[in-house]
Amino acid sequence: MHLNFEATPPTVEFPGYSGRWTAVDGMHFSYEHCAAGSNIDDMLSIYPDKACPVPHWGYIFSGAVRVEFVDQPEETYRAGDFFHVPPGHRPYMLEDTVLLQITEKAAFDNYMRELAEAGLIPS
């Protein structure tokens, strides 16, 4: 399988975010452009501790992301960093950021379903 994310039209766009999404072999891949100052706090409001319930792995191509955790000290990821965030995190874009985020597809699909059922994203 081969995919050039930069040559692929955005799958999802809203102010401060452009994402090119695909799934392969049970994994969801999100190539994302996030604006400085953006966050997903509104979407996380439905969860305990107002934190993302899904683990992610990824790589920061450019920019910087500060991540708060409910049960450990916050971390900042910068260009060139590989990351893993467990459930219970909140991301905050410190700079315009380009990243690849990888998530188990079943967990990602469930997360999207919960957000849609809460009316936070289109279904």
C-alpha positions in Angstrom: 0.0 0.0 0.0 1.3 3.5 -0.8 -0.3 6.9 -0.2 1.1 10.3 -0.5 -0.8 12.3 2.1 0.3 15.7 0.7 -1.2 14.8 -2.7 -4.5 13.6 -1.1 -7.4 16.0 -0.7 -8.4 16.7 2.9 -10.9 14.2 4.4 -11.9 16.6 7.2 -11.6 20.3 7.6 -12.7 22.8 10.1 -11.3 26.1 11.4 -7.7 25.4 12.6 -7.6 21.8 11.3 -7.1 20.0 8.1 -6.8 16.2 8.1 -6.2 13.5 5.5 -7.4 10.2 6.9 -7.1 6.6 5.8 -7.3 3.2 7.4 -5.1 0.1 6.7 -5.1 -3.3 8.4 -7.0 -2.2 11.5 -5.0 1.1 12.0 -6.3 4.6 11.3 -3.8 7.1 10.0 -4.4 10.9 10.3 -2.0 13.3 8.6 -2.9 16.6 10.2 -2.3 20.3 9.9 -3.3 22.1 13.1 -3.2 25.8 13.7 -1.3 27.4 16.6 -3.7 27.8 19.6 -6.1 25.1 18.5 -7.3 22.3 20.8 -10.1 19.8 21.1 -11.4 20.7 24.5 -15.0 21.2 23.2 -15.0 17.6 21.9 -13.5 16.2 25.0 -16.1 17.8 27.2 -18.2 14.6 27.1 -15.5 12.4 28.6 -14.5 11.8 32.3 -11.7 14.2 33.2 -12.4 16.0 29.9 -9.6 14.0 28.3 -9.3 11.9 25.1 -10.1 8.2 25.9 -8.1 6.8 23.0 -4.3 6.0 22.8 -2.4 7.4 19.8 1.1 7.0 18.4 2.6 9.5 16.0 5.3 11.8 14.6 5.7 15.6 14.6 6.9 16.9 11.2 6.8 20.5 12.2 5.5 22.7 15.1 5.0 21.9 18.7 2.2 20.3 20.8 1.8 20.5 24.6 -0.1 17.5 26.0 -1.6 17.5 29.4 -2.3 14.1 31.0 -4.8 13.3 33.8 -2.3 11.1 35.7 1.2 12.2 34.7 3.2 15.4 34.0 2.5 17.2 30.8 4.9 16.8 27.8 5.8 18.9 24.8 6.4 17.3 21.5 8.4 19.1 18.8 9.4 18.6 15.2 11.3 15.3 14.9 9.6 13.7 17.9 7.9 10.3 17.9 5.2 10.1 20.5 2.7 7.8 22.3 -0.1 9.3 24.3 -2.2 7.0 26.5 -5.9 7.5 27.2 -6.5 10.5 29.4 -4.7 13.3 27.4 -5.5 16.8 26.1 -3.5 18.3 23.2 -2.8 22.0 22.8 -1.0 23.3 19.6 1.7 25.7 20.6 2.6 26.4 17.0 1.2 25.6 13.6 1.9 21.9 13.6 2.0 19.1 11.0 1.8 15.6 12.4 1.0 12.0 11.7 -1.3 10.3 14.2 -1.9 6.6 14.3 -4.7 5.0 16.2 -6.3 1.5 16.3 -9.2 1.8 13.9 -11.8 0.3 16.2 -10.9 2.7 19.0 -10.9 5.7 16.5 -14.3 4.6 15.0 -15.8 4.3 18.5 -14.5 7.8 19.4 -15.9 9.3 16.2 -19.3 7.6 16.9 -19.4 9.0 20.5 -18.6 12.5 19.2 -21.3 12.3 16.5 -23.9 10.9 19.0 -23.1 13.9 21.3 -23.7 16.3 18.3 -20.1 17.5 18.5 -19.3 16.4 14.9 -21.4 15.6 11.9 -22.6 12.0 11.7 
